[in-house]
Amino acid sequence: MWFPNAYLPMRKRLEAYFEFAHLGTNWRTEVLAGVTTFLTMAYIVLVNPAILADAGVPLPAATAATCLSAAFGSILMGIIARYPIALAPGMGLNAYFTYTVCINMHVPWQTALGAVFLSGVIFLAITAAGIRQMILHAIPHQLYAAVASGIGLFIAFIGFQHAGLVIRDPNTLVGMGNIRNPTTYLSLFGLILMVALEIRKVKGSILIGVLAVTAIAWPMGLAHWTQSEIGFAALTKTTFKLNIGAALSKGLLEIIFVFFFVDLFDNLGTLVAVTKRAGLIKADHSIPRLNRILFADAASTVFGSLVGTSTVTSYVESTAGVAAGGRSGITAIVTGLLFLAGIGAAPFIGIVPSAATAPALILVGSMMLAAINEIQWHDPLVAVPAFLTLVLIPLTYSIANGLGFGIIAWAVLHLAAGKARKQDWLLYLLAALFLARFVYIGAT
């Protein structure tokens, strides 16, 4: 019983609002799913501040801003959109923020935050105008399965890297790691444990596996953390320190566009993957409450820039919570509350080692490949774009890149086959924009 008897009416109202009966879920499952999602993406509390610190952002403030923006975004998503999607400062975009904008272009981090803020405002504007929704509807639903499967491979690839099973090789790009490495064999043990629990239909199998591996890793010296000063007081060094005027005066429209463009398609890809994995996409391939999802994402980016962090976006690690049974916004709210608590406990989050989270990512990634059966592999017009999307997401380490190649291939092949339709004009516009982006990236 998650509520005292005196609060039963409140519990019933909450269960009705979050559609527990319709989704076939309960409080225990949702809370466990929220904790699972948090554990699989808690690394961002340590990684994002370290990246932003290279740009000159004070580390304690960056840590607090990371936790607070993740809490705000996840809770907002859970309350207004009622989806099990957690948000946090995006990987990739934080590196672009620091190493390209701040270091290579010599832009102060305050000005870069101003550019992030403006990109978030553009998000809100095009969401209100219905443009983001049009973009999502313009993407062929056959590519949804490819995106979901590609992200599954992406997540599994990250898991293999964290486990030390796949390593960098100067001759072949990647190679096999040393299975005698403690992190590697402990990760494999964790994967076997999680799969065994999953086969036996044990609720919270992923969370149990993460906690079990963490307990084993502790005496082996694989779990550790670093003490540091953090708290709400640290936020005074970054909150409202963004410089919007400088972002406009320095002509950072190109930077604003990159923040906007990459987050747009990374978010759409993640959104499709998570909702598809959770079985929340309707038969007509529409996503209920889409406007609310997109609003939560855009508002979170604006909020993140105000408190002092790079672009906030939906996290594909949310699929770990979905795999643990999460179906409602309570999952995201629980994740957000844990991030909020993390403002004061961030140094202790490092106690969960990569050996514990890696098998969770591998398992979730393998389960997401179920969507591959929905692709019409016998039809080259569908198979080739789907294959490019599926493969290039993990190989280029970008959801946006994989989706971009898939959309371009879809447009070019349908034009070549004489099967282009006037009603698909937005798809061809997207293909042209992606092509222009790739050409621009190749020229820089």
N, C-alpha and C positions, 0 to 999 in steps of 0.2 A: 504494500500500500504506500503510494508515494505522497499522499495527502492525508492529514488528520481528518477525522469524520466531520469536523466543523467546516472544513473547506471542500466538502464533496460537491456542493453546487458549483463552486468555482472550477473544480476539476472537470465536471461534466461540460461546462461551457467551453473550457479550453479544448477538451477532446472533440467537441462539435466543431469549433472554429478550425482546428487543425485536421479535421476529417479523419480521425483515428479509425472509425468503423469502416469507412469507405476504403481506406488505404490498408486495412488489416494490420494495424500496428498498435503498440501500447507504450506506456511510459518507460518501462524497463528497456525495451528495445531501442527507443529513441535516445535515451540517455547514454546507453552503451555505444550507440552509433556515433553520437556527438563526441564522446571521449575518444573513440577510435579515429575519427577524422582529425581531432586535435593532435593525437599522438603522431599520426603520419605526416602532418604538416607543421609540427612544432619546431622543426629545424629552422623555419623562416625567422623565428625569434632570435636566433643566433647568427644566421647567415646574412639576412638583410641589413642589420646594423653594421656588420663588418664591411659590407660592400659600400654602404653610404658613408661610413667613416673615412674611406679612402677619398671621398669627395670633399671632406672637411666637415661633415655633419658630426656634431658631438656624439660619441658612442652611447652614453647613457640616454640622451634624448632620442636618438635614433631607435634604441631598443624600446623605450616607452611608446614612441610614436608607432612603431611596428605593431606592438600589442594592442594599442588603443584603436588603431585603424582597422585591424583584423577583427576586433571585438565589435566595433560599430558596424562594419560591413556585414558580418555574419549574422548578428542579431537583427539588423534591419532586413536582411534577406529572409530570415526566418519568420519575422513578424508580418511583414507586408506581402511577401510573395509566397510564403509558406512552403518553401522548397528546402531540401537537405543540402544546400549548396553553401559552403564556407568561402569567405573571401579573405585576402591578405595582400600585402605588397607583392607584385608579380616578379618572379625570377625572369631574368632576361631583360626586362624593362628597367630593373634596378641597375643592372650592369651597364645598359645603354646610358642611363642617367649619370652614372659615375664616370665610367671610363671613356665614353664618347663625348658626352656633352660637357661635363665638368673638367675632366683632365685634358682630353685631346683638343677641345674647342675653347678651353680656358674660361668657361662660364661659371660664375659663382653658384654655389648650391642653392642660394636663396632665389636667384633668377631662374634656375632650372625648376625649382618648385613652382615658380610662377607659370612656367610653361605647362607643367603637369596640371595645375589648377585650370588653365585655359582649355586644355584638352578635355578635362572633366566637364567643363561648362558646355563645350561643343557636344559631348555625349548627351548631356541632359537635353539640349536643344533638339538634337535630331531624334532623340527618344520621344520627346513631346510631339514632334512633328510626324512621328510614325515611320521615319526613314529606316531606323535600325530594324524595325519589325518587317519592313518591306524587303530588306536585305536578307533576313533570315528566311523569309518565305520564298525568295528568289532562288535560293540554293536547292538544287534537285534533291529530293528526299533519299534518292539512292546513294548520295554522297554522305548522308547522315551516318549510315552504317559504316562506311569507310572511315569517317572521322572517329567514330567511337572505337573501332578496331585499331586504327592507327594510334590513338591515344593509349589504348591498352598496351600496344607494343612499346610506346614511349615510356609509360609508367614502368613496365617490366624491365626495360633497358636501364632506366635509372636505378631500379632495384638491384639489377645485376651489378651495376657499377658500385653502388653503396656496399654490396656484399663482397666486393673484391673478386667476383667471379669473372667479370669482363674488365679488362684493363687496356690502357693505351699501348699500342705497338707501333714503333716508327716505320715498320715495313708494311704492315697490313692495316694500319689505323687502329684496329682493335685486336685483342688476343685474349686467351684464357689466363686467368689469374692462378695463384697458387692455392690449391684446395687445402693445403696444410695451414694456411693462414687462419688464426683463431676466428677472425671476423667472418671469413668465408664459410668455414665448417659450422659455425654457430648459426649463421644465416640459413644454411641448408637444413639444419636441424629444426630451426623455427618454421621453415616452409613445410617440412614434413608434418610437424605438429599441427600447424594451422589447417593443412589439407585433411589430416586425419579427423580433426574436430569438425571440419566442414562436412565431411562425409557422414559423420555421425549426427549431423544436424544440431550441433551444440551452438546455442545462441551466444553471440559475442566471441566466436572462435578466433577472429583476428586479434581482438583486444587481449584475450587470454594468452595467445601466442606471443604478443608483444611484451606483456608483463612477465611471462615465463622466461623469455630469452633475456630480458633486462635483469631478472633475478640471478640468472646464471652468469651473465656478463660481469656483474658487480665484483664477485671475488676473483674474476680473471683479470681485473684491471682494465676492462674495455669500456666501463661506464665512468664518466667523470664530469665535472663541471668547474667553471671558473667564477669565483666571487667578483662582483662588481657593484658599483653604486647605481641603483635605479629606483624609479618611483615616479609618481605624478609630478614631483617638484622638478625633475629633470626636463619635463616638457617645456618649461619656460624658455629654454634655449633654442627651440625650433618652432613653437606654436606662433602662428601669424608672422613668421619671419620671411615668408615668401615675398618676392618682388615681382609683381605682375607688370608694373610699368616698364621695368627693365627688360622683361621677356618680350614685350611688344616693341620697345624702342630699338632693341638689338636685332630685330628682324628674325626672331626665332620661329617663324611660321613653319619652316621645314622640321624643326624639332617637335613642335606641337603636333604636326601631322603624323610624325612617326609614333609618338606616344598614343595618338588617337587611333591610327590605322592598325598597329600591332595589337593593341588592347581590344579593339573591336572584334577582330577575327579570332584572337585567342579566346576571348570571352564566349563568342558564338560557338566555337568548337567545343569548349568545355561544357557549355550549357547543353548542347546536343548530346554529348557523351554521358553526362550525369543523368539527365532526364530519361535518356534511352535505357541506361542501365537500371534505373529505378522503375521502369515501366510506366512513366508518367506522360509519355507522348501519346496523343490520341490516334485513333485509326486513320484519320485524315492527315496525319503527320503534323498537326498543330500542337503547340505547347500552351496549356492553360496559364492564364495570368502572366503572359509574356511581358506585357508592359511593366508590370511590377518588378519582374526580375531585372529587366534592363535599367529601370529607374534606380533600384538598389545598387547595382554595379556602378552607375554613373555618379550617384550621390556619394558613394564610398571613395571614389577617386578624388572628388572635390574635398571631402573631409580629410583624407589622407594628406593632401597637399597643404592643408591648413595647419595640421598638427606636426608636419615635418617628415613625410616619407614619400617615396616615389609611387607611381601608379598602382592603385589597388584593383585587383581583378579576381574573378572566380577561380577557385583552385581545383584542378583535376583530381587532387587527393581526396576530394569529397566523395569520389567513388568508393573509397575504402569504407566510409561510413554507410554508404548505400549498400555495399556488399555485406555489412554487418547488420542490415535490416532497416536502416534509417529511411523513412519515406516522407516525413513531414518537416515543417519548419522548426520543430523542437530540436531536431538534430543540429541544425545550424545555430540555434540559440544557445544550446549547451556548449558547442564549440566556441562561440563568441564569449560566453561567460568564462570559460577556461582561459581564453586569451586575455581577458580583462584581469583575471587573477594573476596571469603571467607577468603583469607589470611589476609586481612585487616579488615574483618568484622565478623570473626568467633564467637566472644562473642555474637553477635546479632542473630546468627542462633538459639540459644536456645529459642528464642522468640516463635518458633513453638513448642507447647507442644505435649506430647505423645497422648493426647486426640484428636489431629487433625490428626496425622499420623496413629494412630491405625485403624480407620475406613477405611482409604485408603488401608491398608494392608489386612484387612479382605475382602473388596470388590474385590480387585485384586485376592486374593487367591481363592475366590469362583468362579470367572470367569475362572480361570485356570483349574478347575475341568471338564470343558467341554471336555477335551481330554480323559477322562476316558471311553467315549463311543467307542474309537478306540481299546480298549483292548478286546481280544477274551476270555471272561470269561468262556465260555463253554469248553475250552481246558485247562486242568490242566497244561500242559507243558508251557503254556503262563500265565495262571491265577495266579499260585502260585508265580513265580518269580516277576510278576508285582505287586501282592499284597504285597510281602515283600518289594519291592522297595517303593511302595506307602506309606506304613505304617511306615517303619523304618526311612525314611527321617525326618519326624517331631518328632518321638519318640526318636531318638538318636541325634536329633539336628544337623544332618550332611547329606548333599547331598551325599558325598562320601560314607558314611556308608550304606545308603539305596541302592545306585547303586551297591555297592560291594556285598551286600547280594543277590540282584537281579541277578547279573551276576553269582555268585556261584551257586545259585539255578537253573538257566537256564542250566548251564554246567552239574551239577550233575544229574538233571532230564533227560536231553537228553542222557547222557551216560547210565543211568539206563534203559531208554526206548529203547536203541539200535538205537537211531536216531542221533548220533554224526556224523558230517561230517568233512572230512579232511580240507576243505577250511575254517573251523571255528577254526583253530588251535590257532589263536591269542586270540579268546574269551576264550579258555581253559587256555591259558597262563595268561590272565588277572584274571581269576577265581583263579588260583593258587597263583598269587601275592597278591590278596585280602585276600585269606585264610591265607597266611603267615603273612600278616599285622595284621589281627585280632588275630592270635595266639601270635604274638609278643606283641601286645597291652595287651593281657590278662596275659602275663608273667611279665609285668613291673608294 
